[in-house]
Amino acid sequence: MSETRITDQQVRLYMNKRKHNTQEVAAAKVGMSSRTARRIERATRLPSQKAERDWRTRTDPFADVWEGEVVPLLRSAPRLIPVTILRKLQEDHPGRFPNSMRRTLERHISQWRALEGPGKEIFFPQEYLPGIRGLSDFTHMEKLCVTLGGVPFDHLLYHFVLAFSRWEYACVVDGGESFEALAAGLQNALWQAGGCPREHRSDSLSAAFRNLQEQEDFTPRYAALLEHYGMEGTRNNRGLGHENGSVESSHRYLKDAVDQALELRGHRDFADRASYDEFLRGVVMRRNRRNAAAFRVEREHLQDLPELRTTDFVEEEARVTRCSTFTVRNILYSAPSRLIGHLLKVRLYIDRLDCYLSGTLVHSTPRGSLAPGRSRGHAIDYRHFIDSLKRKPQAFKGLAFRDNLFPREAYRRTWEQLDTKLSQRSACKTMVGLLELAGNHGVEAQLAERLEALLELGELPDLKTLFDEFAPRLRECPVVVVEMPSAEVYDALLDEQVPV
């Protein structure tokens, strides 16, 4: 058959069929032509025993440019790909090397590199023993297009893997690759696993390494974390992520598993961060069930945990301004107005900020994050400003962080309509009233749905109607009737004889 090589197995099968069939029938049964069958019967050797052909069936189109032009390019720039070289030849020799010669050039270059090209990097497969190595890394998740309340949620995952059993732990990080994210994630993983490996490996995280010329250049905080858990810290060579392959390869499989779970779920929107955390925890648990037997073996070889966790936060100071805000790491946070003027000790955790005044916890808020390409961020809670805005509602229009006060997209779109169709006084008063209704009466989500419906109808919200619907007041006090007993009841009690 044309363009098909005959194998030794086909020849043997043909010879067996030929014992009981004609040449044409035997050839048809093994999938070859009668002409090939006749050639096989005349041959004295199997196809694999024949000498390789040492002549060309057609003239080499690159013969006169190979040694003078192509080989010097390959030696001076080993990373050049065949398509680039073909484009160079087409520019130097117009009309001589059509695109149809691309495969021919690729075969030539591949053979030259195998015979005379530079050596390639060798990857050494590793054998891991139980309880020896755990690996940490961060991976980006924005390509999965997860949203919280309809808002895109750009975040990272902290990912920990035990090299022997492939047991893993993952948690959401909506900030950067900070020390507190590493410390909290690593400690959560170790306490969930129930023990510590002898070695902790990562890439050149600035949260763990100073990245100087010295081999051992741990930051003091990371060195203290390793000492607390009795682990030795190692890292791969800079820029060679494949040396961290046990966790790097797991990134792809974990993200594929999350993506498939989202496909089964039918949508990628979550009501809040807690529901997304729970979803992610379920995906990781299902993956760990497949490695349960190996993990039980490794669990016996892990070191014991210390009695207590160590510090997984960073402490900074911030003063609350007269705007009832404070700034930590280029992110503007809001605070209750009673803290204006006070200097707070702020503990930055992976997911929150705890603010202390004279050793007392006075405020806690979710940790904010910087948007891509932005040097400053906002984490504003509109509830902190409601009472003051009620006294000065027109300050809302020109407020510097006004757009960050809207808890949901529906409120922002409603403000745009109010600002367009009403006077400044009426628009600001209505918007502040809506925020008061949402925050003080706990109907933020329900009110947002009603505002969406009004926007679709092209109607403006009526503040009084919405208050009557979502926060009705009792118009009448209940009538309480108290019946006073007569004094004769007490006289009867005095007349009773108490037995001795």
ChimeraX attribute file (.defattr): number of C-alpha atoms within 10 A of each C-alpha:
attribute: neighborCount
match mode: 1-to-1
recipient: residues
	/A:1	11
	/A:2	6
	/A:3	5
	/A:4	7
	/A:5	10
	/A:6	16
	/A:7	11
	/A:8	14
	/A:9	11
	/A:10	16
	/A:11	19
	/A:12	13
	/A:13	14
	/A:14	24
	/A:15	18
	/A:16	12
	/A:17	18
	/A:18	18
	/A:19	10
	/A:20	10
	/A:21	14
	/A:22	10
	/A:23	19
	/A:24	15
	/A:25	16
	/A:26	22
	/A:27	24
	/A:28	14
	/A:29	13
	/A:30	17
	/A:31	13
	/A:32	20
	/A:33	16
	/A:34	16
	/A:35	12
	/A:36	13
	/A:37	21
	/A:38	13
	/A:39	10
	/A:40	17
	/A:41	14
	/A:42	9
	/A:43	10
	/A:44	10
	/A:45	11
	/A:46	14
	/A:47	16
	/A:48	10
	/A:49	9
	/A:50	9
	/A:51	7
	/A:52	7
	/A:53	7
	/A:54	6
	/A:55	6
	/A:56	7
	/A:57	7
	/A:58	6
	/A:59	7
	/A:60	12
	/A:61	13
	/A:62	16
	/A:63	9
	/A:64	10
	/A:65	11
	/A:66	16
	/A:67	11
	/A:68	10
	/A:69	14
	/A:70	19
	/A:71	18
	/A:72	12
	/A:73	15
	/A:74	19
	/A:75	14
	/A:76	9
	/A:77	10
	/A:78	13
	/A:79	9
	/A:80	12
	/A:81	12
	/A:82	20
	/A:83	14
	/A:84	10
	/A:85	19
	/A:86	19
	/A:87	15
	/A:88	14
	/A:89	19
	/A:90	15
	/A:91	12
	/A:92	11
	/A:93	10
	/A:94	10
	/A:95	9
	/A:96	12
	/A:97	17
	/A:98	12
	/A:99	11
	/A:100	8
	/A:101	13
	/A:102	16
	/A:103	12
	/A:104	13
	/A:105	20
	/A:106	16
	/A:107	12
	/A:108	15
	/A:109	20
	/A:110	12
	/A:111	12
	/A:112	13
	/A:113	17
	/A:114	11
	/A:115	9
	/A:116	10
	/A:117	15
	/A:118	11
	/A:119	8
	/A:120	8
	/A:121	6
	/A:122	6
	/A:123	8
	/A:124	7
	/A:125	6
	/A:126	8
	/A:127	7
	/A:128	12
	/A:129	12
	/A:130	20
	/A:131	23
	/A:132	20
	/A:133	23
	/A:134	27
	/A:135	24
	/A:136	26
	/A:137	22
	/A:138	24
	/A:139	16
	/A:140	14
	/A:141	19
	/A:142	13
	/A:143	9
	/A:144	15
	/A:145	13
	/A:146	21
	/A:147	19
	/A:148	17
	/A:149	15
	/A:150	14
	/A:151	13
	/A:152	13
	/A:153	18
	/A:154	21
	/A:155	16
	/A:156	19
	/A:157	22
	/A:158	22
	/A:159	24
	/A:160	30
	/A:161	23
	/A:162	26
	/A:163	23
	/A:164	20
	/A:165	22
	/A:166	21
	/A:167	24
	/A:168	25
	/A:169	24
	/A:170	25
	/A:171	22
	/A:172	21
	/A:173	23
	/A:174	18
	/A:175	18
	/A:176	16
	/A:177	20
	/A:178	17
	/A:179	21
	/A:180	20
	/A:181	26
	/A:182	25
	/A:183	23
	/A:184	20
	/A:185	23
	/A:186	25
	/A:187	20
	/A:188	17
	/A:189	25
	/A:190	19
	/A:191	14
	/A:192	11
	/A:193	19
	/A:194	14
	/A:195	20
	/A:196	26
	/A:197	26
	/A:198	19
	/A:199	16
	/A:200	21
	/A:201	20
	/A:202	22
	/A:203	22
	/A:204	19
	/A:205	19
	/A:206	13
	/A:207	19
	/A:208	24
	/A:209	20
	/A:210	15
	/A:211	16
	/A:212	9
	/A:213	7
	/A:214	8
	/A:215	10
	/A:216	13
	/A:217	13
	/A:218	21
	/A:219	16
	/A:220	11
	/A:221	18
	/A:222	17
	/A:223	16
	/A:224	14
	/A:225	21
	/A:226	17
	/A:227	12
	/A:228	15
	/A:229	21
	/A:230	18
	/A:231	20
	/A:232	15
	/A:233	20
	/A:234	17
	/A:235	20
	/A:236	15
	/A:237	13
	/A:238	11
	/A:239	9
	/A:240	11
	/A:241	16
	/A:242	14
	/A:243	17
	/A:244	18
	/A:245	14
	/A:246	20
	/A:247	25
	/A:248	19
	/A:249	12
	/A:250	16
	/A:251	22
	/A:252	12
	/A:253	12
	/A:254	18
	/A:255	18
	/A:256	13
	/A:257	17
	/A:258	19
	/A:259	18
	/A:260	13
	/A:261	17
	/A:262	17
	/A:263	11
	/A:264	9
	/A:265	10
	/A:266	9
	/A:267	11
	/A:268	17
	/A:269	19
	/A:270	18
	/A:271	11
	/A:272	12
	/A:273	14
	/A:274	11
	/A:275	13
	/A:276	18
	/A:277	14
	/A:278	11
	/A:279	15
	/A:280	19
	/A:281	15
	/A:282	14
	/A:283	17
	/A:284	18
	/A:285	14
	/A:286	11
	/A:287	17
	/A:288	18
	/A:289	11
	/A:290	13
	/A:291	15
	/A:292	14
	/A:293	11
	/A:294	15
	/A:295	22
	/A:296	13
	/A:297	14
	/A:298	23
	/A:299	17
	/A:300	13
	/A:301	17
	/A:302	19
	/A:303	17
	/A:304	15
	/A:305	18
	/A:306	13
	/A:307	6
	/A:308	8
	/A:309	14
	/A:310	14
	/A:311	15
	/A:312	20
	/A:313	20
	/A:314	15
	/A:315	12
	/A:316	13
	/A:317	14
	/A:318	15
	/A:319	18
	/A:320	21
	/A:321	17
	/A:322	12
	/A:323	12
	/A:324	18
	/A:325	21
	/A:326	20
	/A:327	18
	/A:328	17
	/A:329	13
	/A:330	15
	/A:331	17
	/A:332	16
	/A:333	21
	/A:334	22
	/A:335	24
	/A:336	15
	/A:337	17
	/A:338	10
	/A:339	18
	/A:340	16
	/A:341	14
	/A:342	13
	/A:343	17
	/A:344	22
	/A:345	20
	/A:346	22
	/A:347	18
	/A:348	21
	/A:349	21
	/A:350	25
	/A:351	17
	/A:352	14
	/A:353	22
	/A:354	19
	/A:355	23
	/A:356	17
	/A:357	14
	/A:358	9
	/A:359	9
	/A:360	9
	/A:361	13
	/A:362	14
	/A:363	16
	/A:364	14
	/A:365	16
	/A:366	16
	/A:367	19
	/A:368	21
	/A:369	21
	/A:370	18
	/A:371	12
	/A:372	7
	/A:373	6
	/A:374	9
	/A:375	10
	/A:376	13
	/A:377	18
	/A:378	20
	/A:379	20
	/A:380	24
	/A:381	19
	/A:382	19
	/A:383	17
	/A:384	18
	/A:385	21
	/A:386	20
	/A:387	14
	/A:388	11
	/A:389	18
	/A:390	17
	/A:391	10
	/A:392	13
	/A:393	21
	/A:394	17
	/A:395	16
	/A:396	22
	/A:397	16
	/A:398	8
	/A:399	11
	/A:400	9
	/A:401	13
	/A:402	14
	/A:403	15
	/A:404	16
	/A:405	20
	/A:406	19
	/A:407	19
	/A:408	15
	/A:409	13
	/A:410	19
	/A:411	21
	/A:412	17
	/A:413	15
	/A:414	23
	/A:415	21
	/A:416	11
	/A:417	16
	/A:418	19
	/A:419	17
	/A:420	11
	/A:421	12
	/A:422	13
	/A:423	11
	/A:424	16
	/A:425	14
	/A:426	15
	/A:427	23
	/A:428	23
	/A:429	20
	/A:430	21
	/A:431	23
	/A:432	24
	/A:433	20
	/A:434	24
	/A:435	24
	/A:436	22
	/A:437	20
	/A:438	22
	/A:439	17
	/A:440	13
	/A:441	12
	/A:442	13
	/A:443	15
	/A:444	18
	/A:445	14
	/A:446	11
	/A:447	20
	/A:448	19
	/A:449	13
	/A:450	13
	/A:451	21
	/A:452	16
	/A:453	13
	/A:454	15
	/A:455	16
	/A:456	8
	/A:457	9
	/A:458	10
	/A:459	12
	/A:460	16
	/A:461	18
	/A:462	10
	/A:463	16
	/A:464	11
	/A:465	11
	/A:466	17
	/A:467	17
	/A:468	10
	/A:469	11
	/A:470	15
	/A:471	16
	/A:472	10
	/A:473	9
	/A:474	7
	/A:475	6
	/A:476	6
	/A:477	6
	/A:478	7
	/A:479	6
	/A:480	6
	/A:481	6
	/A:482	6
	/A:483	6
	/A:484	6
	/A:485	8
	/A:486	8
	/A:487	8
	/A:488	9
	/A:489	9
	/A:490	10
	/A:491	10
	/A:492	9
	/A:493	9
	/A:494	10
	/A:495	8
	/A:496	8
	/A:497	7
	/A:498	6
	/A:499	4
	/A:500	3
